[in-house]
Amino acid sequence: MAALSKACLATARLPARTQLSSRFLRQQTALPRLRAAPAPIRFPVATTTRRFFYQTPRRPYQNYNPHNHHERLRNAKPLLTDRGFSGFIRSPSTHTVAFLAFLGAVGFYFYNVQTVPVSGRKRFNCFTEESVEAVSEQQVKRIEYDVERQGGRFLSDWDPRTRLVKRVMRRLIPVSGMEDSDWEVRVIDDPRQANAFVLPGGKVFVYSGIIPIARNEDGLAAVLGHEIAHNLAQHVGERMSGQIGINILLGSFVLMTALWGGAILGTQLFGGTVLDMLFSRPMGRKQETEADYIGLLMMAEACYDPEQALGFWQRMEHMQQQQEGAPPEWMSTHPSNHNRIEKIKQWLPEAMDKRAQSDCAGTAAFADRFRRALAQGLLIQ
Ligand SMILES: [Zn+2]
């Protein structure tokens, strides 16, 4: 039984392996045949000298001659020849562009021409007050940096000299019509420098060396009134505009000189100096005269004594004569002190009237009459 069963088991196992029904086999064979695997793609092995990237073939070193560079430089053709440049200048399209640019420049010039109220002078100013103030902000930082770099220092707010300058400014600002500006006063501790300036936007810089020459508040009012007047009359914008005009003229001269084969550098130096003499310096002198006039009336309206302006410029003239000879007026951006003093003498009666008409008339005008009467030994009626 056991053997049978073994045999039965033996025989019973057989069909599972060997006696597969023909139907099963058919089913197996009826399965879709697998496709033959495609033949592997064979990339060409880089066995040749062919390159994937374009390369400039190197020149063999043995043929390199360092002198060739110099020779090639010597024989190199210029990018712009005289002939090519002349052709460019003479072409009708260049003439059209130049003519339109000229018309545009003339239109721009006349659109920006202004009349200065106090002198009636016509001037070209293409900068707004805001744009000039933006430039002066950078200038303020530059000045602060320069003062500190040179070992200088600004006087503190409680220094008597700073307080003096601030006191004068407090009286001048209301009559300047620029109360909205962001006024800041800085006094630089430098007794050797007799100078002061006010940048657009109300940034006041005073060198301590000018205070002894000003002597008193009235003298300092003459200095600061003059500097504020430059701002009121927008002289910085005018100077910046003038510089644009000079640069355009200068560029045209250089181009014309290049056309005729002349020396560009010579034109630049000569043209720059001449244009400076012809335009910048006379403009500077006119601006100074305007600032003197406006500053004088301003200090009078703020109840300062205009005669003190005369004394201040006389002391300045004396000091300059002692130090070194001032350049002749036509070479300088400033009028000579002598001319300045003469002009102030002419304007003094008007300034005195202005002072008498201002709010301080009640006390200041009487004080003036009292002083004059005292000097002449007269009684006030
Ligand atoms: Zn000035």
Boltz pocket constraint, residues with backbone or C-beta under 6 A from the ligand:
constraints:
  - pocket:
      binder: B
      contacts: [[A, 226], [A, 227], [A, 230], [A, 287], [A, 288], [A, 291]]
      max_distance: 6.0
